[in-house]
Amino acid sequence: MTELAGLVARRLCHDFAGPIGAISTALDLLEDDNNPEIRGLIRDSARGLAAALRLYRVILSPSEAPLANHEARALLADWVSARNAVTLDWQVSGDQIAAPAAATLLGLALVACEALTRGGKLTVGDDFVEADGPNLRLDRDVHDAIGGASGAVTPRAALAQVVIANAGVDGQRVAMTAVPQTLRLRVHNSGDIAA
């Protein structure tokens, strides 16, 4: 587990380095010129970083209390808005989502969204996450982590492995279906018979 924690930390550092670097560069440029484009870059980078931090907090250390449906949607929508040409279709019903289920759905949504390298549609339902788009690309190591294959875990696949492991602790399992332009991740409770 220590190796996995280290890989997750590397992943987080990688994900946060871009927005922080953009903010730093923009601030340097802003000293020379009070350009509205520079201020926009700072604002967008800061918002993207804050959205990522809030999303990772729910995924990696969910509280005991349920998460309001609208809050879960807002967390993911803020993160997705920083992704070019990705639209979110939130189909989760009910007013609240149990914390473990919210962590699983949001974690799978993050993993699936990253497969939309050229944009597309990210759909999140009560028990599934689906990514549809041209040139859908799920890295082999992420695919293996979702499928439960053993082997070396990379920083890119570490989040998927943590989400899958946490889902298992909470009595859930994840089934994956991938066809050329669609990735579907379905969450089953331990009592479900269907695969």
C-alpha positions, 0 to 999 in steps of 0.5 A: 500500500505504501508503493500505491500511496507514493504513486498516487502522490506522484499522480497528484503532483503531476496533475497539479503541476500544470495549473500551478505552473500556469499561474506562476508564469501568468503572475510573472507576465502580469507584472509587466503587462496588465493583460486581461488574457493573462488574468483569465489564464490565472483565473482558469488555472486557479479554478481548475486546480481548486476543482481538482483538489475538491474532487480528489478529496472526495474520491480519496478520503470520503466522509461518512456523511452522504454527499448531496447529489447537486454537490457531487454533480457540481464537483465533477462539472467544475473539474470537467469544465477544464477539459476541452470539448467534454460535456457532462450528462449527470443522470444520478437520481435522488437527493443524496449519494452515499459517500462510498458510492459517490467516491466510486462514481466520481473516481470512475468519472475522472478515469473515464474522462481522461480517456476522452483525449479529443473531447466527447460526452461523459455520462454518470448514472446511478451505477455507471459511468460512460465516456463516448468520443472520437479517439477514445484512449484508455491506457493499457495500465489503466485498463488492467487496473480497472480489470483487476489485473496484477502487475506493476502499477504506474502513476497513471493507473494508481488512481484507478487502482485506488478507486477499484480497491476502495469500491471492493472494500465497500462491497462493490465491483466494477465491470468494464466494457470498451468498444472503439468510441465508448468506455462503460464502467458499471458498478455492481453491489456484492449482492448483484447476480448479473455481471 
